[in-house]
Structure formats: C-alpha cells, structure tokens
Amino acid sequence: MDKKYVVETGVDMNEKKKRLFDSGMKLFASKGYHRTSIQEITNEAGVSKGSFYVYFQSKEEFMLTAYQHFYSQMKERIERVRQVDLSPKESLAKQINVWMQYIYDHKDFIMMHLRENISIAGSVDELTQKIKVDSYHWMRENIEAIYGPEEMKPNLVDTVIQLEGLLQSYLKWKLHDEVDIEIEKLGPFLVRRLDDLVKGMRERQEEALVVINQLPHTYEKRRGQTDETRSLPETILELKEKLQGLALPDEKINQLYEVIDLLEAEVGKENCQPVLIQGLLAHFNPIAEVEQECQEIARLLDVKLLP
C-alpha cells in the first residue's frame, strides 16, 4: 500500500527535514526536477542520503510534499490577512496582493512545474481538486462578505468565475510574460473591477449563466454541509487535513497517517470488519481536534466509537 503524504509547515518540520526541503526546492528551481538527483539534494542540505529516505520514499514523494507545502503556506498567509480587522473590500484587496506576492516570490518553482513533464503517483488528483474547491470558496466567501449572501444569490457563481478569470489572467501576464505589474496596486484595482462587474449585472438584471445547483457536488461539500451530504472519502480527506495542523511530533503524525492507510484499505473491502474500524478510529480518541471527523466516519460506516 502506498504511503500517504503529510503536508507540513516550516514550523512543524524538524531542522534536518526543513534543510532537505529548502535545498530540494532551490535545486529544482535552478536545475529542474529531472536534472536534480537525490544525492545533490542531500549534499546541498548537508545531510546523509539515508536521512532523505527517513522522510521520503522517493523523489516523486518529495515533489508531491513540495506542492502540498507550497499550497499550505500560501493558505496560511491569506488566512492571516482574513483575521485582521479590515473592511471586506480592504481584506480581499490585501488577500489578492498576498496571494500574488507569494506566487511571484516562488516563480522559479512554479515555472519549473509548468515547463517540465512531472508524473507523480499518489494524491495529486486529491490535491488538485482540493485547490479548486478551496479557491471557489475563498472567492465566494469574500464576495458574499462584501455584497451580502442574499443579494449575490442570482449571480454568485458568475461573479466567482469572472473574478477567477481576472486573477488568473493578471497572474499569467505577471509570471509568464514578465509584465511589470505593481502588486500593491493589483488588489485594490481588481476589487474596483469586481464592483463594476457586480453593479453592471445588477443594473441590467442579468440572467445567470451558471447557478449553484449546476456545480459538481464537491464544490458545495465545505459549506454548511450536513451529515447526509458528506461522503466517506470527503470525510477521510477532512481528517487528513486536520492532522496537518496539529502540534504533534513527526513520528506521531506519520503513525496516524499509517492508521488512515489501514482504515482506507479496510473500508475499500467488500466486507469490511466493524471491529477493525473501531480499533483504528480509537487511535484518534485523545485528539479532540478530529473528534467530529471520527464520529462522522463511524456514522457513515454504521459502527460505534470505542470510549
């Protein structure tokens, strides 16, 4: 069974692992993924090659962890802005600037990813879908905060799609075409364009092209989701995500991910054993932060959690 990948932040990584990560990203950005060897990464980090395999099974797993780390760090920076006491428009403008600045600061890594054909087995599809869903809800929540949920209902998804188009287009011109766009001016400029879009659709009473019930169900799973609409894979994914932010030793986190491996293997069987499910979920009993996810998994599988 393939090992699952743990998303870690720089704070949670121990020093040796952080050195490996920083060295690998530096080499990938300068030399490219395919031309960088594990030996070069460990030499740059000043650690033994054996240390690499303590944390990663392969260069492919290392690269996937890099993608996850990059995304996790970007989300953290945006979330910090959201916690600051700003007006909704000021907050969105600042979030856009932080988003663009973070990507621009790592443009060599991003461009390496775009120009090289990197095939990585594992959780890439899950990560890609998570990013799409998170991005939709990030834009939706900011739009509703500015203009009101009820007021935006008729054209909400169309507004999200247009804002996404603006963000991606300016990113392309800044990153790929190297047009000199002042990042500090970008956020306020795009929020003003958002105002123009919303005002125009309201004045013309535009009929929506896309409405919420046309979206795949995965896009709605994070908003006011009820037990009846949450699937087992989605709930297990939520459990994995919760583990990412826990202040636990690496060894414990990895042990819990191995438990999830076993859990996924068991529930994938035609006749899974309830007693095994109970025993696996019991590993999470002392961790209050994941209690809700464990209860939901137990409900979906019709088993009782052990006390």
N, C-alpha and C positions, 0 to 999 in steps of 0.2 A: 504494500500500500504506500502511495506517495506521501511524503511528509508534507503537512500543511505549512504555510508560510506565515510567520509572525511579523506584523507591522510594528516597528519600534521607533521611538523618537530618540533624538540625541541624548535626552536626559536619562532615558531608561537603559541605553546601551552601556555596557561596561567599556572601559577605556580601550582595550585591545580590539574589541569588535568595532568600536567607533573609528579607530585608526584604519582598519581594513576597509570599512565603508567609505571613508573620506578619500583614501588612496585609490580605491577602485573607481569612484566617480571621477576623480581627477584624470586618471589614465583613460577611462572610456571617452571622456570629453575631448582629450587631446589626440589619442591614437585611434579611437574607435573600439567598439565592442569586440569584433572578431580578431583584431590585431593585438589585443591585450590578453596576456596569459595570467593564470592564477599565480604563477611564480613571480611575475612582475608586480602583481598587486601586493603579495606578501613582502617582497623586497622593499617596495615603496613604503609599506606600513611598518617595516622593521620588526616583523614577527615571523615565526616559522610557518612553513607551508601546512604543517599539521594543524596549526591554530585555525587556519581557514576552514578546514573540514570539521572542526568542532562546532562551527556555527552554520556552515552551508554545505550541502551535499554536492553542489556543482556550481559552475559559473552561471548557469541558467537560473538557478535558485537565487544566487546573489543578485542577479539583474532584476528579477521579479521583486525581491525585497527592496531594491533601489527605487523601483517605480512606486511601490507602496509607501516607502519612506518619503519620497518627494511629495506625493499627494497628501499624506498625513500632515507634513509640515506646512504645506500651503493652507490646508483647512484650519490648522491651529492659528495661523496668523490672521486669517479672515475672522475667525471666531473671537479673537481678542478685540478686534475693531467693533464687532457686534455688541460686546459687553460695555463699551464706552458710552457715556451718556451724550448722545448726539441726536439730532433730528433724523427721521427716517431717510430723508434725501441726503443729508450730510453723511450719514452712516454708509449708505450704498455707494456714494462717490468715493469715500475713503476705502471701502472694501474693494472696489474696482481697481483703485490705484495699488493697493497692497497685492492683489492678485496679479496684475500686470508686472509689477516690480519683481515679485518673486520669480515668475516665469522668466523674465528678462535676465535676472541675475544668474539663472541656470540655463541660459540659452544654448550653451555648448552641449549640455547633456540632452536637451530637447532636440536639437538639430541632429545630434548623433542618432537618436532614436528614429527620426524621420528618414534619414538617409541610408540607414543600414537595415537589411532584412533580418530581423532577430526573431527567431522562433523559440518560444518558451512554453513548455508544457506546464500545466498546473492551474492556478487560479486566475489566469489573465482575463478570461471571459467574465468571471465574477467581479473582478476589479473594474473592468471597463463598464459593465452595467451599473455598478455602484456609483462610479463617477458621473455617468449620465443622469441617474436618478437624483443624486445629491445636487448636481448642478441645476436641474429643474426646480428642486425645492428651494434651493438658495435664491434663485431669481424670483420664484413665486412668492416666497415669504417676504422678500424686500418690496416687491411690487404691491402686495396687499398691505404692508405696513405703511406705505406712502399714500395709497389711494383708497384703501378700505376693501375688505374682502367682498362685501355685498356689491359695492359699486363696480368692482372689477369682474364680477362673475361673467357677464356676457362676452367679454373679450380677453379673459385672463390668459388662456393658452396662446392666443395670437400675440399678445404682448410679450409673453415669455420667449416665444420663437423669434420675434423681432429684436428683442434685447440680446438674445444669444447670437443672432446674426451680426449685430453691431460689435459685440465683444470679440467674436472670432475674427471678424474682418480686420479690426484695428490690430489685433494680435498678429495676424499674418503680415500686415504691412510693416509692423514694428520689428518682428522677429525674423521673418523670412526675407523680406525685401529691404530691411535695414533702413526704413524711412525714419527720420529723426522726429519722433513724436514725443512731446514732453509729457511724461507720465503723470506728473502732478496736475496737469490740466485735463487729462483724459477723463477721470471720474466725474468731475462736475459737468464737463461737456456732454458726456453720454447721459447723465441724469436729465439734463435740459432736453436732449433729444427724446428721451423717454417721456418727458412732459408733453412734448409736441405730438408724439405718437398717440398717447392716451387722449389728449384733448381732441385731436383730429378724428379719432374713431368715435368718440362720444358725440361730437358736433354733427357728424354725418350719420350717426346711429348705424354704424357699420354692422352688417350681419357677420357673425363669426364664421371663419373658415374651419377652425378646429376648436372643439369644445372638450371639456374634461372627460366625458364618457367615451370619447373616441381614443383616448390614450390607452396603451397597454396597462394592465392592472398593476404591473410592477412600479409604475410611476406614482401610484396612489398608496402604496403599502406603508409609507412612512408618515402619512398624515392622518391622525385620528383613526388609526387602524383598529378595527375590532378583532376579537379573537376569531370570529367566523371568517374573516378575510385574510388572516395571516396564514401562510403556508409553512410547512415544516422546514423546507430549505431556507426560506426567508428568516425564520426564527433562529435557525442554527447560524446563519450568517450574522444576525444581530448579536448572538452570543460571542462569536469570534471578534466582532468589532468592539464589544465591551471589554474583552480581555486585553485589547491593545492599549487601553489607557490605564490599566491597573498598576499600582505601585508595588509590584511583586518581583522577586528575583527572576532572572532569566531562566534558571533551572525550573522554577515552579511554573512559569508561563509555558515553557516548552512541554512540560509534563501535562498541563491542561489541554494543550493542543493535541497531544497524543491521545488523550481521553476523547476529544472530539472526533479524531480519526476513527477510533474504535466505535464511537456512537454512530457515525455516518455509515460505517461498514455494517453495523448491526441492523439499523433501520432500513438499509438497502436490501436486506434479505427478504425472501418471500414470506418466511415465518420467523419474524424476529422474536427474541425471548424477552418478555417484560422484566424478568428478574435481572437480566444483564443490563437493560436500560436503567433500571432503578439504581444498580450498583455504580454505573458510570456517572449518572447525574449526582450521586452522593458526593462525588469528588468536589462539587461546587458548593456544597452546603455551607461552608464557613464564609463564603464570599457574598455578602449582601448585595453587591452591585449587579450581580447576574441572577438574582433570585427570580425576577419576573420572567426572564427568558427560559429558565429551567422549568418553572411552573407551566409555561405555555407549551414547551416540548412535551412535558408529561401529559398535559391535557390532550394534545394532538395525537399522542400515541396511546392514550387511554391507560396510563399507568399512574400509580401513586408514588409521590416522592417519599423517600425514606426520611425519618426525622433526624 
